[in-house]
Amino acid sequence: MLHSDDDDWKAAAIKSTHNTSEVYFILKSKKELHKQVSYSKVFEDTFSYVTRFAKIKDLEATKSLQAFLEKTSLSLEERAQIMNLCPKDSKEAKKLITSLESKADVEIESIINEINLLK
């Protein structure tokens, strides 16, 4: 395990909110860059988790969706949650992410449609 990898990861986790697809690409690039490194169990378990649960495993699609979501009224946390959960409609989104209750159904439906196009 590289000490600096742990420090970098902790710093990124503290400074930002990431969805599972972003974490998947971050960890995947670390593993590909440092193939000879033996990573901690926490790193390996986290990578296994995000590999299983990341909804979007195409880097360009993830970047496109992030760019789209930045233009919405959603907070960083709401963006991460909606990408992680991929609700089927605005009703489900509002039940799963209670802070969305004040958002217009039209906006949420637009976001969900965009996610579905890029999945």
C-alpha positions in Angstrom: 0.0 0.0 0.0 1.3 3.5 -0.8 1.0 5.9 2.0 0.5 8.8 -0.3 -2.5 7.0 -2.0 -4.3 6.8 1.3 -3.5 10.5 2.1 -4.7 11.6 -1.4 -7.9 9.5 -1.1 -8.7 10.9 2.4 -8.1 14.4 1.1 -10.4 13.9 -1.9 -13.1 12.3 0.3 -13.1 15.3 2.7 -13.0 18.0 0.0 -15.6 16.6 -2.4 -18.8 14.7 -2.8 -18.4 11.8 -5.3 -20.9 9.4 -6.8 -20.1 5.7 -7.1 -19.2 6.1 -10.8 -16.7 8.8 -10.1 -15.1 6.7 -7.3 -15.0 3.7 -9.7 -12.9 5.7 -12.2 -10.7 7.2 -9.5 -9.9 3.8 -8.0 -9.6 2.0 -11.3 -7.1 4.6 -12.6 -5.0 4.2 -9.4 -5.0 0.4 -9.8 -4.0 0.6 -13.5 -1.3 3.1 -12.7 0.3 1.2 -9.9 -0.3 -2.5 -10.9 2.6 -3.7 -8.7 1.2 -2.1 -5.6 -0.6 -4.1 -2.9 -3.5 -2.0 -1.7 -5.2 -2.2 1.7 -8.3 -4.3 2.3 -10.3 -1.1 2.6 -9.2 0.1 -0.8 -9.9 -3.4 -2.3 -13.3 -3.6 -0.6 -14.2 -0.1 -1.8 -13.1 -0.9 -5.3 -15.2 -4.1 -5.3 -18.2 -2.2 -4.0 -18.1 0.6 -6.6 -17.4 -1.9 -9.4 -20.6 -3.7 -8.4 -22.8 -0.6 -7.8 -21.6 2.1 -10.2 -24.5 2.8 -12.5 -22.4 4.3 -15.3 -19.1 2.7 -16.2 -18.3 4.7 -19.2 -16.0 7.6 -18.4 -17.3 9.9 -21.2 -20.9 9.3 -20.2 -20.0 10.1 -16.6 -18.3 13.3 -17.5 -21.2 14.3 -19.8 -23.7 13.7 -17.0 -21.6 15.6 -14.5 -21.5 18.6 -16.9 -25.3 18.4 -17.4 -26.0 18.1 -13.6 -23.7 21.2 -12.9 -26.3 23.3 -14.8 -29.2 22.1 -12.6 -30.3 23.5 -9.3 -29.2 20.3 -7.5 -26.6 20.5 -4.7 -23.5 18.4 -4.9 -25.0 15.9 -2.6 -28.2 15.7 -4.5 -26.3 15.1 -7.7 -24.4 12.3 -6.2 -27.5 10.7 -4.7 -29.5 10.9 -7.9 -26.7 9.4 -9.9 -26.2 6.6 -7.4 -29.8 5.7 -7.0 -31.1 6.3 -10.6 -34.7 6.7 -9.6 -37.3 5.8 -12.2 -39.4 9.0 -11.9 -39.6 12.2 -9.9 -42.0 10.6 -7.4 -39.5 8.0 -6.5 -36.6 10.5 -6.5 -38.4 12.7 -4.0 -39.1 9.7 -1.7 -35.5 8.6 -1.8 -33.9 12.1 -1.7 -36.1 14.2 0.6 -34.3 17.4 -0.2 -35.7 17.1 -3.8 -39.3 17.7 -2.5 -39.0 21.4 -3.2 -37.8 20.9 -6.8 -40.2 20.9 -9.8 -41.1 17.5 -11.1 -40.3 18.7 -14.6 -36.7 19.4 -13.6 -36.3 16.1 -11.9 -37.8 14.2 -14.8 -35.4 16.0 -17.2 -32.5 14.9 -15.0 -33.7 11.3 -14.8 -34.2 11.2 -18.6 -30.6 12.4 -19.1 -29.3 9.7 -16.7 -31.2 7.0 -18.5 -29.9 8.1 -21.9 -26.3 7.9 -20.6 -26.6 4.6 -18.6 
